[in-house]
């Protein structure tokens, strides 16, 4: 399974790179940590401290955990091609770099020093020169680094390839929404990949996959894990528009998963989304969409108990509806 949700991968940098191939959204506290846990065996509460990983303001300026070597893919790919928008992005990074002068500061202090609202600092992220660290408890820490050694157009093409590998079949419009770039830039990037893409037809319309992934799509399905509790914004269900119908056909249930506010987590049993979950300290509240067997409920409870969350007063337990 491309998403590595069938059998957990062994611990190590190779597995971290595979788990973060399309980035790991971390806008909710501990989300990226739980996404790694769902895919890699032996994940500890300190997994995000691994020097192989960094945090950036990535697609749609959301907080993302990515491999340090992939910063350009998740930043430069979104850099405006030219004009005022490009100058604004570069100016923000220049001003932040000049103020920080090699320091790492909280975003409030950094924003004050640059003379902008702290949330505006993220607009310099597409230069690839701004890294962050946020654990959900305090303000993000920001610092600057030298620009990545990759051309923006090359980074955008690679981001398309990663998007299609993880989310495909895909369309330029959905890619543009996911990445937070213009539809024109997305269509241009798809067109540039030419024969490396294969057109396909899905129940929700035509799309594209990577030619190198065609054999995977034609292969028999691999048995999925008994249960996974995926956090808000996990790659598995970070879908746009009609693509969500492929994962959750029922419209009422889609509304429960992709809410207008903060998304809940997804309860996945044997490869199927069967409900949602939210956590309050050491209590995981599960809202199943159908009756689950005793074995499935046990698998969910075991998965919850294994979450590598720091600072909890006691073991994690699951609260089921009355």
Short mmCIF file of the C-alpha atoms (twelve columns), coordinates in Angstrom:
data_MODEL
# 
_entry.id   MODEL 
# 
loop_
_atom_site.group_PDB 
_atom_site.id 
_atom_site.type_symbol 
_atom_site.label_atom_id 
_atom_site.label_alt_id 
_atom_site.label_comp_id 
_atom_site.label_asym_id 
_atom_site.label_seq_id 
_atom_site.Cartn_x 
_atom_site.Cartn_y 
_atom_site.Cartn_z 
_atom_site.pdbx_PDB_model_num 
ATOM 1   C CA . UNK A 1   0.000   0.000  0.000   1 
ATOM 2   C CA . UNK A 2   1.427   3.398  -1.045  1 
ATOM 3   C CA . UNK A 3   0.302   4.985  2.220   1 
ATOM 4   C CA . UNK A 4   2.092   2.313  4.306   1 
ATOM 5   C CA . UNK A 5   -1.063  1.553  6.278   1 
ATOM 6   C CA . UNK A 6   -1.031  -2.198 5.690   1 
ATOM 7   C CA . UNK A 7   2.010   -3.237 7.741   1 
ATOM 8   C CA . UNK A 8   4.107   -0.810 9.748   1 
ATOM 9   C CA . UNK A 9   7.520   -0.048 8.289   1 
ATOM 10  C CA . UNK A 10  10.721  -0.716 10.247  1 
ATOM 11  C CA . UNK A 11  12.191  2.244  12.112  1 
ATOM 12  C CA . UNK A 12  14.778  4.282  10.213  1 
ATOM 13  C CA . UNK A 13  15.351  7.136  7.805   1 
ATOM 14  C CA . UNK A 14  14.186  5.172  4.771   1 
ATOM 15  C CA . UNK A 15  10.808  4.629  6.413   1 
ATOM 16  C CA . UNK A 16  10.574  8.248  7.576   1 
ATOM 17  C CA . UNK A 17  11.209  9.416  4.031   1 
ATOM 18  C CA . UNK A 18  8.520   7.101  2.704   1 
ATOM 19  C CA . UNK A 19  5.994   8.164  5.368   1 
ATOM 20  C CA . UNK A 20  6.650   11.842 4.617   1 
ATOM 21  C CA . UNK A 21  6.768   11.468 0.825   1 
ATOM 22  C CA . UNK A 22  3.883   13.926 0.387   1 
ATOM 23  C CA . UNK A 23  4.609   15.703 3.654   1 
ATOM 24  C CA . UNK A 24  2.859   15.189 6.975   1 
ATOM 25  C CA . UNK A 25  0.447   17.923 7.959   1 
ATOM 26  C CA . UNK A 26  1.087   19.040 11.520  1 
ATOM 27  C CA . UNK A 27  -1.360  21.898 12.021  1 
ATOM 28  C CA . UNK A 28  -3.032  20.010 14.867  1 
ATOM 29  C CA . UNK A 29  -0.836  19.246 17.903  1 
ATOM 30  C CA . UNK A 30  0.933   15.880 17.522  1 
ATOM 31  C CA . UNK A 31  -0.744  15.148 14.171  1 
ATOM 32  C CA . UNK A 32  2.500   14.393 12.319  1 
ATOM 33  C CA . UNK A 33  3.692   12.250 15.224  1 
ATOM 34  C CA . UNK A 34  0.529   10.149 15.069  1 
ATOM 35  C CA . UNK A 35  0.769   9.914  11.266  1 
ATOM 36  C CA . UNK A 36  4.289   8.531  11.641  1 
ATOM 37  C CA . UNK A 37  3.115   6.138  14.355  1 
ATOM 38  C CA . UNK A 38  0.396   4.809  12.018  1 
ATOM 39  C CA . UNK A 39  3.086   3.899  9.476   1 
ATOM 40  C CA . UNK A 40  6.334   3.113  11.320  1 
ATOM 41  C CA . UNK A 41  6.996   0.515  13.986  1 
ATOM 42  C CA . UNK A 42  8.509   1.619  17.268  1 
ATOM 43  C CA . UNK A 43  7.607   5.308  16.919  1 
ATOM 44  C CA . UNK A 44  8.466   7.179  20.121  1 
ATOM 45  C CA . UNK A 45  7.252   10.540 21.489  1 
ATOM 46  C CA . UNK A 46  10.575  12.022 20.319  1 
ATOM 47  C CA . UNK A 47  10.151  10.969 16.671  1 
ATOM 48  C CA . UNK A 48  9.846   14.556 15.415  1 
ATOM 49  C CA . UNK A 49  13.228  15.383 16.969  1 
ATOM 50  C CA . UNK A 50  14.946  13.151 14.413  1 
ATOM 51  C CA . UNK A 51  17.384  15.370 12.437  1 
ATOM 52  C CA . UNK A 52  16.130  13.694 9.262   1 
ATOM 53  C CA . UNK A 53  12.905  15.734 9.643   1 
ATOM 54  C CA . UNK A 54  12.122  19.455 9.698   1 
ATOM 55  C CA . UNK A 55  9.000   21.587 9.874   1 
ATOM 56  C CA . UNK A 56  7.982   24.159 7.287   1 
ATOM 57  C CA . UNK A 57  4.970   26.200 6.348   1 
ATOM 58  C CA . UNK A 58  4.090   24.007 3.396   1 
ATOM 59  C CA . UNK A 59  1.063   23.555 1.117   1 
ATOM 60  C CA . UNK A 60  -1.630  26.176 1.848   1 
ATOM 61  C CA . UNK A 61  0.782   27.591 4.454   1 
ATOM 62  C CA . UNK A 62  -0.147  24.754 6.807   1 
ATOM 63  C CA . UNK A 63  2.471   23.403 9.210   1 
ATOM 64  C CA . UNK A 64  4.139   20.370 7.624   1 
ATOM 65  C CA . UNK A 65  6.772   17.867 8.684   1 
ATOM 66  C CA . UNK A 66  8.996   16.903 5.745   1 
ATOM 67  C CA . UNK A 67  12.360  15.271 5.193   1 
ATOM 68  C CA . UNK A 68  15.099  17.900 5.516   1 
ATOM 69  C CA . UNK A 69  16.332  17.008 2.037   1 
ATOM 70  C CA . UNK A 70  12.847  17.744 0.626   1 
ATOM 71  C CA . UNK A 71  12.403  21.323 1.858   1 
ATOM 72  C CA . UNK A 72  12.635  22.695 -1.688  1 
ATOM 73  C CA . UNK A 73  9.856   20.400 -2.931  1 
ATOM 74  C CA . UNK A 74  7.363   21.675 -0.350  1 
ATOM 75  C CA . UNK A 75  8.380   25.350 -0.492  1 
ATOM 76  C CA . UNK A 76  9.938   26.425 -3.801  1 
ATOM 77  C CA . UNK A 77  7.246   24.503 -5.676  1 
ATOM 78  C CA . UNK A 78  4.780   27.135 -4.467  1 
ATOM 79  C CA . UNK A 79  6.944   30.164 -5.252  1 
ATOM 80  C CA . UNK A 80  5.103   32.602 -7.574  1 
ATOM 81  C CA . UNK A 81  6.699   32.693 -10.993 1 
ATOM 82  C CA . UNK A 82  7.211   36.447 -11.200 1 
ATOM 83  C CA . UNK A 83  5.766   39.900 -10.541 1 
ATOM 84  C CA . UNK A 84  4.570   41.550 -7.335  1 
ATOM 85  C CA . UNK A 85  3.624   38.265 -5.668  1 
ATOM 86  C CA . UNK A 86  7.158   36.921 -6.144  1 
ATOM 87  C CA . UNK A 87  8.707   40.133 -4.816  1 
ATOM 88  C CA . UNK A 88  6.457   40.102 -1.725  1 
ATOM 89  C CA . UNK A 89  7.495   36.542 -0.890  1 
ATOM 90  C CA . UNK A 90  11.194  37.254 -1.302  1 
ATOM 91  C CA . UNK A 91  10.950  40.550 0.572   1 
ATOM 92  C CA . UNK A 92  9.393   38.851 3.600   1 
ATOM 93  C CA . UNK A 93  12.177  36.250 3.706   1 
ATOM 94  C CA . UNK A 94  14.836  38.962 3.277   1 
ATOM 95  C CA . UNK A 95  13.414  41.075 6.099   1 
ATOM 96  C CA . UNK A 96  13.117  38.122 8.456   1 
ATOM 97  C CA . UNK A 97  16.637  36.939 7.665   1 
ATOM 98  C CA . UNK A 98  18.054  40.420 8.284   1 
ATOM 99  C CA . UNK A 99  16.272  40.781 11.621  1 
ATOM 100 C CA . UNK A 100 17.075  37.307 12.937  1 
ATOM 101 C CA . UNK A 101 20.738  37.531 11.928  1 
ATOM 102 C CA . UNK A 102 21.283  33.839 12.591  1 
ATOM 103 C CA . UNK A 103 19.011  33.610 15.646  1 
ATOM 104 C CA . UNK A 104 15.960  31.420 16.220  1 
ATOM 105 C CA . UNK A 105 13.079  33.304 17.851  1 
ATOM 106 C CA . UNK A 106 9.411   32.841 18.639  1 
ATOM 107 C CA . UNK A 107 7.186   34.036 15.825  1 
ATOM 108 C CA . UNK A 108 5.644   36.800 17.987  1 
ATOM 109 C CA . UNK A 109 9.006   38.388 18.703  1 
ATOM 110 C CA . UNK A 110 10.164  37.835 15.126  1 
ATOM 111 C CA . UNK A 111 6.991   39.368 13.716  1 
ATOM 112 C CA . UNK A 112 7.362   42.366 16.001  1 
ATOM 113 C CA . UNK A 113 10.945  42.811 14.873  1 
ATOM 114 C CA . UNK A 114 10.017  42.661 11.206  1 
ATOM 115 C CA . UNK A 115 6.984   44.901 11.785  1 
ATOM 116 C CA . UNK A 116 4.289   42.445 10.714  1 
ATOM 117 C CA . UNK A 117 1.643   40.269 12.290  1 
ATOM 118 C CA . UNK A 118 3.384   36.985 13.229  1 
ATOM 119 C CA . UNK A 119 1.040   35.033 10.945  1 
ATOM 120 C CA . UNK A 120 2.375   37.040 7.983   1 
ATOM 121 C CA . UNK A 121 5.850   35.541 8.356   1 
ATOM 122 C CA . UNK A 122 4.637   32.382 6.664   1 
ATOM 123 C CA . UNK A 123 4.253   34.266 3.402   1 
ATOM 124 C CA . UNK A 124 8.026   34.099 3.001   1 
ATOM 125 C CA . UNK A 125 8.000   30.293 3.292   1 
ATOM 126 C CA . UNK A 126 7.860   29.558 -0.482  1 
ATOM 127 C CA . UNK A 127 11.460  30.789 -0.744  1 
ATOM 128 C CA . UNK A 128 12.570  27.691 1.169   1 
ATOM 129 C CA . UNK A 129 14.557  29.923 3.503   1 
ATOM 130 C CA . UNK A 130 12.308  29.710 6.585   1 
ATOM 131 C CA . UNK A 131 12.148  26.733 8.926   1 
ATOM 132 C CA . UNK A 132 9.948   26.436 12.005  1 
ATOM 133 C CA . UNK A 133 9.436   24.306 15.073  1 
ATOM 134 C CA . UNK A 134 6.005   24.015 16.675  1 
ATOM 135 C CA . UNK A 135 4.865   21.405 19.160  1 
ATOM 136 C CA . UNK A 136 1.332   22.700 19.665  1 
ATOM 137 C CA . UNK A 137 1.934   24.005 23.178  1 
ATOM 138 C CA . UNK A 138 3.772   27.261 22.471  1 
ATOM 139 C CA . UNK A 139 4.299   29.741 19.681  1 
ATOM 140 C CA . UNK A 140 6.329   28.490 16.720  1 
ATOM 141 C CA . UNK A 141 10.057  29.138 16.681  1 
ATOM 142 C CA . UNK A 142 11.327  30.480 13.349  1 
ATOM 143 C CA . UNK A 143 14.775  30.776 11.795  1 
ATOM 144 C CA . UNK A 144 16.245  31.206 8.332   1 
ATOM 145 C CA . UNK A 145 18.545  29.028 6.254   1 
ATOM 146 C CA . UNK A 146 20.286  29.411 2.883   1 
ATOM 147 C CA . UNK A 147 17.983  28.986 -0.143  1 
ATOM 148 C CA . UNK A 148 17.627  25.420 -1.476  1 
ATOM 149 C CA . UNK A 149 19.709  24.459 -4.500  1 
ATOM 150 C CA . UNK A 150 16.772  23.626 -6.773  1 
ATOM 151 C CA . UNK A 151 14.918  25.529 -9.465  1 
ATOM 152 C CA . UNK A 152 11.282  26.328 -8.550  1 
ATOM 153 C CA . UNK A 153 9.934   24.725 -11.717 1 
ATOM 154 C CA . UNK A 154 11.841  21.517 -10.951 1 
ATOM 155 C CA . UNK A 155 10.466  21.558 -7.401  1 
ATOM 156 C CA . UNK A 156 6.914   21.997 -8.710  1 
ATOM 157 C CA . UNK A 157 7.243   19.073 -11.095 1 
ATOM 158 C CA . UNK A 158 8.509   16.898 -8.246  1 
ATOM 159 C CA . UNK A 159 5.625   18.016 -6.035  1 
ATOM 160 C CA . UNK A 160 3.182   16.936 -8.765  1 
ATOM 161 C CA . UNK A 161 4.861   13.536 -8.968  1 
ATOM 162 C CA . UNK A 162 4.620   13.099 -5.210  1 
ATOM 163 C CA . UNK A 163 1.021   14.237 -5.162  1 
ATOM 164 C CA . UNK A 164 0.049   11.722 -7.842  1 
ATOM 165 C CA . UNK A 165 2.013   8.906  -6.228  1 
ATOM 166 C CA . UNK A 166 0.252   9.368  -2.883  1 
ATOM 167 C CA . UNK A 167 -3.133  10.845 -3.831  1 
ATOM 168 C CA . UNK A 168 -3.578  9.738  -7.447  1 
ATOM 169 C CA . UNK A 169 -5.517  9.515  -9.647  1 
ATOM 170 C CA . UNK A 170 -5.393  13.289 -9.618  1 
ATOM 171 C CA . UNK A 171 -6.282  16.355 -11.638 1 
ATOM 172 C CA . UNK A 172 -4.570  19.748 -11.927 1 
ATOM 173 C CA . UNK A 173 -7.472  21.484 -10.175 1 
ATOM 174 C CA . UNK A 174 -7.263  19.227 -7.111  1 
ATOM 175 C CA . UNK A 175 -3.479  19.537 -7.056  1 
ATOM 176 C CA . UNK A 176 -3.762  23.340 -7.159  1 
ATOM 177 C CA . UNK A 177 -6.121  23.316 -4.187  1 
ATOM 178 C CA . UNK A 178 -3.969  20.903 -2.194  1 
ATOM 179 C CA . UNK A 179 -0.720  22.753 -2.908  1 
ATOM 180 C CA . UNK A 180 -2.171  26.243 -2.625  1 
ATOM 181 C CA . UNK A 181 -1.016  27.427 -6.060  1 
ATOM 182 C CA . UNK A 182 -2.823  28.841 -9.063  1 
ATOM 183 C CA . UNK A 183 -4.776  26.612 -11.433 1 
ATOM 184 C CA . UNK A 184 -2.645  27.933 -14.313 1 
ATOM 185 C CA . UNK A 185 0.575   26.849 -12.585 1 
ATOM 186 C CA . UNK A 186 -0.908  23.440 -11.820 1 
ATOM 187 C CA . UNK A 187 -2.044  22.830 -15.411 1 
ATOM 188 C CA . UNK A 188 1.362   23.938 -16.711 1 
ATOM 189 C CA . UNK A 189 3.148   21.532 -14.377 1 
ATOM 190 C CA . UNK A 190 0.926   18.592 -15.372 1 
ATOM 191 C CA . UNK A 191 1.463   19.359 -19.062 1 
ATOM 192 C CA . UNK A 192 5.237   19.520 -18.590 1 
ATOM 193 C CA . UNK A 193 5.323   15.954 -17.237 1 
ATOM 194 C CA . UNK A 194 3.965   14.717 -20.565 1 
ATOM 195 C CA . UNK A 195 4.395   10.990 -21.218 1 
ATOM 196 C CA . UNK A 196 5.367   10.289 -17.599 1 
ATOM 197 C CA . UNK A 197 1.627   10.549 -16.824 1 
ATOM 198 C CA . UNK A 198 -1.113  8.101  -17.808 1 
ATOM 199 C CA . UNK A 199 -4.754  9.194  -18.222 1 
ATOM 200 C CA . UNK A 200 -7.279  7.147  -16.255 1 
ATOM 201 C CA . UNK A 201 -11.008 7.142  -15.642 1 
ATOM 202 C CA . UNK A 202 -12.484 7.003  -12.134 1 
ATOM 203 C CA . UNK A 203 -16.053 6.970  -10.793 1 
ATOM 204 C CA . UNK A 204 -15.730 10.716 -10.130 1 
ATOM 205 C CA . UNK A 205 -14.166 11.683 -13.466 1 
ATOM 206 C CA . UNK A 206 -10.997 11.521 -15.509 1 
ATOM 207 C CA . UNK A 207 -7.609  11.917 -13.894 1 
ATOM 208 C CA . UNK A 208 -3.916  11.101 -14.141 1 
ATOM 209 C CA . UNK A 209 -1.490  8.702  -12.510 1 
ATOM 210 C CA . UNK A 210 2.252   8.288  -12.841 1 
ATOM 211 C CA . UNK A 211 3.226   5.811  -15.539 1 
ATOM 212 C CA . UNK A 212 5.568   4.200  -13.017 1 
ATOM 213 C CA . UNK A 213 2.579   3.542  -10.725 1 
ATOM 214 C CA . UNK A 214 0.369   1.849  -13.328 1 
ATOM 215 C CA . UNK A 215 1.410   -1.660 -12.291 1 
ATOM 216 C CA . UNK A 216 0.555   -0.863 -8.672  1 
ATOM 217 C CA . UNK A 217 -2.945  0.241  -9.641  1 
ATOM 218 C CA . UNK A 218 -3.471  -2.973 -11.612 1 
ATOM 219 C CA . UNK A 219 -2.151  -5.245 -8.858  1 
ATOM 220 C CA . UNK A 220 -4.556  -7.095 -6.527  1 
ATOM 221 C CA . UNK A 221 -5.292  -5.151 -3.336  1 
ATOM 222 C CA . UNK A 222 -3.101  -5.830 -0.320  1 
ATOM 223 C CA . UNK A 223 -4.843  -6.724 2.951   1 
ATOM 224 C CA . UNK A 224 -5.044  -3.635 5.155   1 
ATOM 225 C CA . UNK A 225 -4.214  -3.364 8.844   1 
ATOM 226 C CA . UNK A 226 -6.881  -4.329 11.352  1 
ATOM 227 C CA . UNK A 227 -7.151  -0.764 12.669  1 
ATOM 228 C CA . UNK A 228 -5.515  2.649  12.446  1 
ATOM 229 C CA . UNK A 229 -6.458  5.923  14.162  1 
ATOM 230 C CA . UNK A 230 -5.369  8.612  11.715  1 
ATOM 231 C CA . UNK A 231 -5.074  12.195 12.987  1 
ATOM 232 C CA . UNK A 232 -6.753  15.299 11.619  1 
ATOM 233 C CA . UNK A 233 -5.227  16.154 8.238   1 
ATOM 234 C CA . UNK A 234 -3.535  12.800 7.718   1 
ATOM 235 C CA . UNK A 235 -2.417  12.161 4.145   1 
ATOM 236 C CA . UNK A 236 -4.808  9.212  3.808   1 
ATOM 237 C CA . UNK A 237 -7.858  11.487 3.766   1 
ATOM 238 C CA . UNK A 238 -6.346  14.872 2.858   1 
ATOM 239 C CA . UNK A 239 -8.415  14.868 -0.311  1 
ATOM 240 C CA . UNK A 240 -10.078 17.675 -2.244  1 
ATOM 241 C CA . UNK A 241 -13.503 18.007 -3.865  1 
ATOM 242 C CA . UNK A 242 -14.974 14.995 -5.621  1 
ATOM 243 C CA . UNK A 243 -11.959 12.846 -4.721  1 
ATOM 244 C CA . UNK A 244 -13.454 12.508 -1.244  1 
ATOM 245 C CA . UNK A 245 -16.316 10.491 -2.720  1 
ATOM 246 C CA . UNK A 246 -13.889 7.719  -3.624  1 
ATOM 247 C CA . UNK A 247 -12.926 7.288  0.030   1 
ATOM 248 C CA . UNK A 248 -16.313 7.988  1.657   1 
ATOM 249 C CA . UNK A 249 -19.205 7.528  -0.818  1 
ATOM 250 C CA . UNK A 250 -21.945 8.561  1.638   1 
ATOM 251 C CA . UNK A 251 -22.481 12.349 1.649   1 
ATOM 252 C CA . UNK A 252 -23.652 12.504 5.281   1 
ATOM 253 C CA . UNK A 253 -20.572 10.651 6.453   1 
ATOM 254 C CA . UNK A 254 -18.287 12.874 4.379   1 
ATOM 255 C CA . UNK A 255 -19.738 15.841 6.247   1 
ATOM 256 C CA . UNK A 256 -18.794 14.169 9.545   1 
ATOM 257 C CA . UNK A 257 -15.163 13.663 8.476   1 
ATOM 258 C CA . UNK A 258 -14.470 16.799 6.445   1 
ATOM 259 C CA . UNK A 259 -16.169 19.349 8.668   1 
ATOM 260 C CA . UNK A 260 -16.251 23.103 8.147   1 
ATOM 261 C CA . UNK A 261 -14.137 23.531 11.272  1 
ATOM 262 C CA . UNK A 262 -11.306 21.411 12.682  1 
ATOM 263 C CA . UNK A 263 -11.460 17.938 11.199  1 
ATOM 264 C CA . UNK A 264 -11.680 14.959 13.534  1 
ATOM 265 C CA . UNK A 265 -9.403  11.977 13.092  1 
ATOM 266 C CA . UNK A 266 -10.410 9.039  10.896  1 
ATOM 267 C CA . UNK A 267 -11.047 5.560  12.293  1 
ATOM 268 C CA . UNK A 268 -9.833  3.110  9.650   1 
ATOM 269 C CA . UNK A 269 -10.655 -0.583 9.994   1 
ATOM 270 C CA . UNK A 270 -9.332  -3.027 7.407   1 
ATOM 271 C CA . UNK A 271 -8.708  -0.174 4.971   1 
ATOM 272 C CA . UNK A 272 -12.169 1.415  5.293   1 
ATOM 273 C CA . UNK A 273 -13.068 4.628  7.109   1 
ATOM 274 C CA . UNK A 274 -15.680 3.495  9.636   1 
ATOM 275 C CA . UNK A 275 -15.958 6.529  11.897  1 
ATOM 276 C CA . UNK A 276 -14.260 9.503  13.486  1 
ATOM 277 C CA . UNK A 277 -12.332 10.112 16.699  1 
ATOM 278 C CA . UNK A 278 -11.212 12.965 18.890  1 
ATOM 279 C CA . UNK A 279 -8.905  13.021 21.892  1 
ATOM 280 C CA . UNK A 280 -9.039  14.842 25.191  1 
ATOM 281 C CA . UNK A 281 -5.894  14.101 27.207  1 
ATOM 282 C CA . UNK A 282 -5.859  10.319 27.743  1 
ATOM 283 C CA . UNK A 283 -9.393  9.705  26.454  1 
ATOM 284 C CA . UNK A 284 -10.061 8.881  22.795  1 
ATOM 285 C CA . UNK A 285 -13.736 9.315  21.917  1 
ATOM 286 C CA . UNK A 286 -14.769 7.164  18.943  1 
ATOM 287 C CA . UNK A 287 -17.914 7.755  16.878  1 
ATOM 288 C CA . UNK A 288 -18.400 4.645  14.679  1 
ATOM 289 C CA . UNK A 289 -20.584 4.851  11.593  1 
ATOM 290 C CA . UNK A 290 -21.687 1.231  11.813  1 
ATOM 291 C CA . UNK A 291 -21.732 -1.640 14.249  1 
ATOM 292 C CA . UNK A 292 -18.262 -3.043 14.811  1 
ATOM 293 C CA . UNK A 293 -17.367 -6.553 15.815  1 
ATOM 294 C CA . UNK A 294 -15.766 -7.265 19.175  1 
ATOM 295 C CA . UNK A 295 -12.487 -7.965 17.379  1 
ATOM 296 C CA . UNK A 296 -12.609 -4.650 15.528  1 
ATOM 297 C CA . UNK A 297 -13.344 -2.736 18.722  1 
ATOM 298 C CA . UNK A 298 -10.444 -4.482 20.431  1 
ATOM 299 C CA . UNK A 299 -8.140  -3.583 17.544  1 
ATOM 300 C CA . UNK A 300 -9.155  0.073  17.822  1 
ATOM 301 C CA . UNK A 301 -8.574  0.072  21.578  1 
ATOM 302 C CA . UNK A 302 -5.140  -1.510 21.137  1 
ATOM 303 C CA . UNK A 303 -4.262  1.070  18.502  1 
ATOM 304 C CA . UNK A 304 -5.326  3.906  20.803  1 
ATOM 305 C CA . UNK A 305 -3.340  2.498  23.711  1 
ATOM 306 C CA . UNK A 306 -0.197  2.378  21.567  1 
ATOM 307 C CA . UNK A 307 -0.216  6.105  20.682  1 
ATOM 308 C CA . UNK A 308 3.228   7.529  21.604  1 
ATOM 309 C CA . UNK A 309 1.914   10.741 23.172  1 
ATOM 310 C CA . UNK A 310 4.066   12.511 25.781  1 
ATOM 311 C CA . UNK A 311 2.921   14.029 29.037  1 
ATOM 312 C CA . UNK A 312 -0.233  12.021 29.695  1 
ATOM 313 C CA . UNK A 313 -1.226  11.326 33.287  1 
ATOM 314 C CA . UNK A 314 -2.278  7.740  32.584  1 
ATOM 315 C CA . UNK A 315 -2.831  5.146  29.856  1 
ATOM 316 C CA . UNK A 316 -5.013  6.039  26.876  1 
ATOM 317 C CA . UNK A 317 -8.503  4.564  26.904  1 
ATOM 318 C CA . UNK A 318 -11.323 4.605  24.364  1 
ATOM 319 C CA . UNK A 319 -14.741 6.030  25.089  1 
ATOM 320 C CA . UNK A 320 -17.508 4.470  22.991  1 
ATOM 321 C CA . UNK A 321 -21.001 5.936  22.454  1 
ATOM 322 C CA . UNK A 322 -23.548 4.880  25.048  1 
# 
